[in-house]
Amino acid sequence: AVDDEEEADDEQIPGATVDDLALARQERDGLRDQTLRLRAEFDNYRKRTAREMERIRRTAAESLLRDLLPVVDNLELALRHAADAPSGISEGIVMVSKMLAEIVGRHGLAPIEAIGQPFDPYVHEAMMQREAPDVPSGTVLEEFQKGYTLAGEVLRPSRVVVSMGGPDRPVEHAEETNASII
């Protein structure tokens, strides 16, 4: 039906030859193809630009949050010491710590659970191993430094002490001492 309409249109052009009409169709088809390609290129450009902007935003947030981690660490340390001597200052430290945790949490920063969890080399950095008869081997006993994830990716691993189990370990571990540095 479309070809019939095109042929009908072709017949209405006075003085046009068959070659002229074939060239016009060829040019029209070329321009249509070029338009479709430009539209696809623009769509790809838009998607690529959006991905790049997201990467830049994530990198900027990561850099800022990485710089804030020592502040978070120092506030947690102050909270531990403030628990020994409750006062107005310790209440202020608690409030500031909660506010900072809420702010960084809104930007995707989340603490890594460590103590009592199975050791995971993707999120934990083992600093030591220690015998612990009442704790299964490979379980995190203690946390030296809290780890954090940003949008599901590890920003800083937790530095931990890992259980070696009790003294009745298999013979292959017999040469190890009570606590060994990894």
C-alpha positions in Angstrom: 0.0 0.0 0.0 2.9 2.4 0.8 4.6 1.6 -2.5 1.4 2.4 -4.3 1.1 5.8 -2.5 4.8 6.5 -3.3 4.2 5.7 -7.0 1.1 7.8 -7.0 3.1 10.7 -5.5 5.8 10.1 -8.1 3.3 10.3 -11.0 2.2 13.8 -9.8 5.6 15.4 -10.2 5.6 17.1 -13.6 8.8 16.6 -15.7 10.3 14.0 -13.3 12.0 11.1 -14.9 12.3 7.6 -13.4 15.9 8.2 -12.6 15.1 11.5 -10.8 12.5 9.6 -8.7 14.9 6.8 -7.9 17.5 9.3 -6.8 15.0 11.2 -4.6 13.9 7.9 -3.0 17.5 6.9 -2.4 18.2 10.4 -0.8 15.1 10.1 1.3 16.1 6.7 2.5 19.6 7.9 3.3 18.3 10.9 5.3 15.8 8.6 7.2 18.7 6.2 8.1 20.9 9.2 9.1 18.1 10.5 11.3 17.7 7.1 13.0 21.4 6.8 13.6 21.7 10.3 15.1 18.7 9.6 17.3 20.4 6.4 18.6 23.8 8.2 19.0 22.1 10.9 21.1 20.3 8.3 23.2 23.6 6.5 23.8 25.3 9.9 24.6 22.6 10.7 27.1 22.9 7.4 28.9 26.7 7.6 28.9 26.6 11.1 30.4 24.2 10.0 33.1 26.5 7.1 34.0 29.5 9.4 34.1 27.6 11.9 36.3 26.7 9.1 38.7 30.3 7.9 38.8 31.5 11.5 39.6 28.9 11.9 42.3 29.8 8.6 43.9 33.6 9.4 43.7 33.0 12.8 45.4 30.9 11.2 48.1 33.4 8.4 48.6 36.3 10.9 49.0 34.4 13.1 51.5 33.1 10.1 53.5 36.6 8.6 53.6 37.9 11.9 55.0 35.2 11.8 57.7 36.0 8.3 58.9 38.7 9.5 61.4 36.2 11.9 62.8 33.6 9.1 63.3 36.4 7.0 64.9 37.3 9.7 67.3 33.7 10.3 68.2 33.2 6.6 69.0 36.3 6.7 71.1 35.0 9.8 73.0 31.7 8.0 73.5 33.5 5.0 75.1 35.3 7.4 77.5 32.2 9.5 78.1 30.3 6.4 79.4 32.7 6.3 82.4 31.9 9.9 83.4 28.4 11.0 82.4 28.0 14.7 82.1 26.7 17.4 79.8 29.7 17.0 77.6 29.1 13.3 77.2 25.5 14.0 76.3 26.7 16.5 73.7 29.1 13.9 72.2 26.3 11.4 72.0 24.1 13.9 70.2 26.8 14.9 67.7 27.7 11.3 67.1 24.1 10.4 66.3 23.7 13.4 64.0 26.8 12.5 62.1 25.8 8.8 61.8 22.4 9.9 60.4 24.0 12.3 57.9 26.6 9.8 56.6 24.0 7.1 56.6 21.7 9.1 54.3 24.7 9.2 51.9 25.0 5.4 51.9 27.7 4.9 54.6 26.9 1.8 56.7 29.0 0.1 59.4 30.2 -3.5 58.8 29.0 -5.9 61.4 32.0 -7.8 62.7 32.0 -9.2 66.2 30.4 -12.7 66.3 30.3 -12.9 62.5 32.2 -15.5 60.4 35.4 -14.0 59.1 34.9 -12.7 55.6 38.1 -11.5 53.8 36.0 -9.2 51.6 34.9 -7.1 54.5 37.3 -8.0 57.4 41.0 -7.5 57.7 42.5 -10.1 60.2 45.0 -8.4 62.4 45.5 -11.3 64.9 44.2 -14.8 65.7 43.5 -15.9 69.2 42.5 -19.2 70.9 38.9 -19.1 72.1 37.6 -22.5 73.2 34.0 -21.3 73.4 34.0 -19.7 70.0 34.1 -21.5 66.7 37.2 -21.2 64.6 37.0 -18.4 62.0 34.6 -16.2 64.0 35.5 -12.6 64.7 36.2 -12.1 68.4 37.2 -8.4 68.6 37.2 -5.3 66.4 40.2 -3.0 66.4 38.7 -0.6 63.9 35.2 -0.4 62.6 34.8 -1.0 58.8 32.3 0.7 56.6 30.5 0.1 53.2 29.4 2.8 50.8 26.5 1.9 48.6 27.2 -1.8 49.2 30.9 -1.5 48.4 33.6 -1.8 51.1 35.0 1.7 51.8 37.2 0.5 54.7 37.4 -3.1 56.0 36.9 -3.9 59.7 40.2 -4.7 61.4 39.6 -7.7 63.6 40.8 -10.5 65.8 39.7 -14.0 64.6 39.1 -17.1 66.7 41.4 -20.1 66.2 39.0 -22.2 68.2 40.2 -24.0 71.4 43.5 -25.7 72.2 42.3 -29.0 70.8 42.7 -27.9 67.2 43.7 -30.3 64.5 47.4 -31.2 64.3 48.0 -29.0 61.3 47.7 -25.9 63.5 49.7 -27.3 66.5 52.8 -25.2 65.8 50.9 -21.9 66.2 51.0 -20.0 69.5 48.1 -18.7 71.6 47.9 -15.4 69.7 49.6 -14.9 66.4 49.8 -11.9 64.2 48.7 -12.5 60.7 
